[in-house]
Amino acid sequence: MSLPPGFLDELRTRTSLTQVVGRKVTWDQRKSNQAKGDMWSPCPFHEEKTASFHVDDRKGFYYCFGCHAKGDALGFIRETENVSFMEAVEILARENGMPMPARDPQAQKKADRNAQLAEVMEMAVQFYRLQLQTGAAGNARDYLLRRGLDEAAQARFDIGFAPEQRQILFSHLTGKNVAPDLIIEAGLAAKPDDGGAPYDRFRGRILFPIRDARGRAIGLGGRAMDQNARAKYLNSPETPLFDKGRSLYNHGPAREAAGKGAPLIVAEGYMDVIALVEAGFGAAVAPLGTAVTENQLALMWRISPEPIIALDGDKAGIRAAMRLIDIAFPLIEAGKSLRFCIMPEGQDPDDVIKAQGAGAMQALLDQAEPMVNLLWRRETDGKNFDSPERRAALDKSLRDALMLIKDPSIQRHYGEAVKNLRWELFDPRQGKTPQKREWTPGGKGKWNKAPTKPLASTKTSLLASAGAGVEDQLREAVILAALICHPSIIPEFEADMDTLHMSPEHAGIRDALLRLPTDTDTESAREIIAQEHRSALDKLFALNHVQIAPPVRNTENHSQAAKCVAEELAKLTSIRGAELEISEAAEDLQGIADEGLTWRLGQAAEARNAASRSQDDDSGVMNEDQAALSSKLQDFLDSEIWVKKKR
């Protein structure tokens, strides 16, 4: 059976040789470098104890320095599985989700045709190289020299020039006995609609050959010399050889440089790539003037596990970076991601290198940011979050973006990173480590620190020995159980839960709850949370206090669950606010006690007892006793007694 052109190239691109070989060997972790795809193990083809079997994942080849076995992924499967070549192709295609092509008797003819097209493309490249040395290309040579490309650099990248003539290439190739239909099919010439003679596609342009990973010329990119040209840059059209969404400029040399340890840098255009390479950054590629596609991402990750996206520092470059996030999120895996290096405003890598040198470019690359930072910038830059509705909109947009990530572990880590960034944004103490805060009832709107470890002076108090901490944990458990059994009400209490201080055994469950997708059902919620906190979850639902709670017994009555959560949250905040006041007042009593301090302690103790008494009101809001408590607390919070300290 003959395979269609490009099928094996696509299969090899999608295949990780490390994964294929890893099923048969045990890697030597001391000698291997997984980040660079440089792996070593004892040879699977002959008995040995030393790690002489080398796999170069980026180049896709293996070699044994003992028995000299060598090959690619297909060869490895043939040798280890004792199968034919086509059977090895079927195995790899199935593992990579590629359907085997139907039998095509014309496949060999297509392969031969593509080989002819590649020859025609190479002839065109060499012809245009010669044209760059003619008198008609004087302005083009001056432009290249101004951009810092001397003759040696021009030769390294096979840069050429297409004169402003309608048929100069077409006439040259037909004069070399090249069939006109091959010239047209290669994308070098076009046939007018009126049936006239074919004309050259590239005229009056500096030309940059585009080569595939094997070095074959598959297309051209042309920069117009005329400032009034309709298109500044023009690429070859789609042809049997050239698919710009599956190609990268400078692919082959970049892969080789990355294999030697150079970071893979993704720039926007040809000149940026050439400037980077000439400055010593050999592993540089460009996506041919288009937004990066999924196929191009796959090519990049075959070269390097963490490419650096170095985009121009203008609005278009930043927008391209933001769009790339949504493309990359569904595809990222552990050890396979992107970093972003945004150039200074109005500059591209070529500008940076020419103005400040390679050292400045390296400094920018060293500061490349992870994708989570770009996501946060995209959702927050230039926006105001001065209302609950706007904060809720931010939370929703972030959740929607993170739901694109398929890997649960990566999604969890992104959620934690976003939560930390959110705390930093909404915490008035900017730049400090975010702390969870609680709202103290009273109507004045003051933030107090969450309850901390009891002071030494109150550890032996009647309040502490009465087990108030246990009571708080039971209330926390009821709240969490209600939200797990009724995930649909989570958005209603998300802000309160986010700032609620919780005991260590419950904090993890709370954080997992807040990361749940908006449409999660009860069973899915328990399964997702159990993945990280199974022991704590089982312990929570085993509590008798939780088992008899109405929201747990009746998972259909969401209204009742919402009322229960609202009431328990109100009680917790009331009790904890009073406890904080008692703790601070008791500390002051270590000094000289006066009438004001004793009154303050008595009022706080009374407030705490009132708040902890069981309420029969199911309305989910403060009843009259609780309202009176809040007023009483606020009165002495605002009184002058507050400022009286021990002498």
Secondary structure, DSSP 4 states (H G I P E B T S, - for coil): -PPPTTHHHHHHHH--HHHHHHTT----TTT-BGGGTEEEE--SSS--SS--EEEETTTTEEEETTT--EE-HHHHHHHHHT--HHHHHHHHHHHTT-PPPPP-TTHHHHHHHHHHHHHHHHHHHHHHHHHTTSGGGHHHHHHHHHTT--HHHHHHTT-EEE-S-SSHHHHHHHHTT--HHHHHHTTSEE--TT----EES--SEEEEEEE-TT--EEEEEEEESSTT-S-SEEEPPP-SS--GGG--BTHHHHHHHHHTTPPPEE-SSHHHHHHHHHTT--SEEB-TTSPPPHHHHHHHHHH-SS-EEEEEESHHHHHHHHHHHHHHGGG-BTTB--EEEEEEET--HHHHHHHH-HHHHHHHHHTPEEHHHHHHHHHHTT----SHHHHHHHHHHHHHHHTT---HHHHHHHHHHHHHHHHHHH-SSTTSPP--EEEPSSSS--EEEPP-SPPGGGTTSHHHHTTHHHHHHHHHHHHHHHHHH-GGGHHHHHHHHHH----HHHHHHHHHHHTS-TT--HHHHHHHHHHHHHHHHHHHHH-HHHHTSHHHH-SS-HHHHHHHHHHHHHHHHHHHHHHHHHHHHHHHTTS---HHHHHHHHHHHHHHHHHHS-----SSS--HHHHHHHHHHHHHHHSGGGG----
